[in-house]
C-alpha cells in the first residue's frame, strides 16, 4: 500500500518516472518510502529533545533514561518497525538474488 502511494505520487509529479523499467520503478518506490521514513524519524528525536519534557531532568531522575517512553515515541517505534518489515518483505519478494 505504501509503495502504491509512492508510485501514484511519482507518476503524477515526476515526469521521467513512466520511462523507468519495472525494476527501476520498484527501486524508486523503495527509495521514496525510505526517504519519507528517514525524514519522519529524524524529526522525532528533535521534537523529544527540544519540545517535549520526556527527557527533562525531572523525568530522568525518576527512572533510567533508557526506560522513558510516551505514546508518541511508541508510535515512532511502530512506524519504524513497520517500515523495516515492509522493506524486508520487498527485498525478499521483489529483488532477484
C-alpha positions in Angstrom: 0.0 0.0 0.0 2.7 2.5 0.9 4.6 1.7 -2.3 1.4 2.3 -4.2 1.3 5.8 -2.7 4.8 6.5 -3.8 4.0 5.1 -7.3 0.9 7.3 -7.6 2.8 10.4 -6.4 5.7 9.8 -8.7 3.6 9.1 -11.7 1.9 12.4 -11.3 4.7 14.6 -10.2 7.9 13.1 -11.7 7.8 13.2 -15.5 10.6 10.7 -16.1 9.0 8.1 -13.8 7.0 6.4 -16.6 10.1 5.8 -18.7 11.7 3.7 -15.9 11.9 -0.1 -16.2 9.8 -2.2 -13.8 12.8 -2.9 -11.5 13.9 0.7 -11.5 10.3 1.7 -10.6 10.4 -0.7 -7.7 13.8 0.7 -6.6 12.5 4.3 -6.9 9.4 3.5 -4.8 11.6 1.8 -2.2 13.8 4.8 -2.0 10.8 7.2 -1.8 9.5 5.3 1.2 13.0 5.2 2.7 13.3 9.0 2.3 9.9 9.6 4.0 10.8 7.3 6.8 14.2 9.0 7.3 12.7 12.4 7.4 10.0 11.3 9.9 12.4 9.5 12.2 14.9 12.5 12.0 12.2 14.9 13.3 11.1 12.6 16.1 14.2 13.0 18.3 14.3 16.7 17.6 10.8 17.0 19.0 11.6 14.9 22.0 14.9 16.8 22.8 13.7 20.4 22.2 10.0 20.5 22.7 8.9 17.5 24.9 9.6 17.0 28.6 10.2 13.3 28.1 13.9 13.7 28.6 13.8 16.6 31.2 15.8 16.4 34.4 12.7 15.7 36.5 11.6 12.7 34.3 15.1 11.2 34.1 15.6 11.4 37.9 12.6 9.1 38.4 13.9 6.3 36.3 16.7 5.5 33.9 16.7 7.5 30.6 16.5 4.3 28.6 13.1 3.4 30.1 11.5 6.8 29.3 8.7 6.5 26.7 5.5 8.1 25.6 2.6 7.4 23.2 4.4 9.4 20.5 7.7 7.5 21.0 5.9 4.2 20.9 4.1 5.4 17.7 7.5 6.3 16.2 8.8 2.8 17.1 5.8 1.2 15.5 6.3 3.3 12.3 10.0 2.2 12.2 9.2 -1.5 12.8 6.5 -1.4 10.1 9.0 0.2 7.7 11.7 -2.3 8.4 9.2 -5.3 7.9 7.9 -3.8 4.7 11.4 -3.2 3.4 12.5 -6.7 4.3 9.4 -8.1 2.5 10.2 -6.0 -0.6 13.8 -7.4 -0.6 12.6 -11.0 -0.2 9.8 -10.9 -2.8 10.8 -8.4 -5.4 14.6 -8.3 -5.7 16.3 -11.0 -7.7 19.1 -13.0 -6.0 
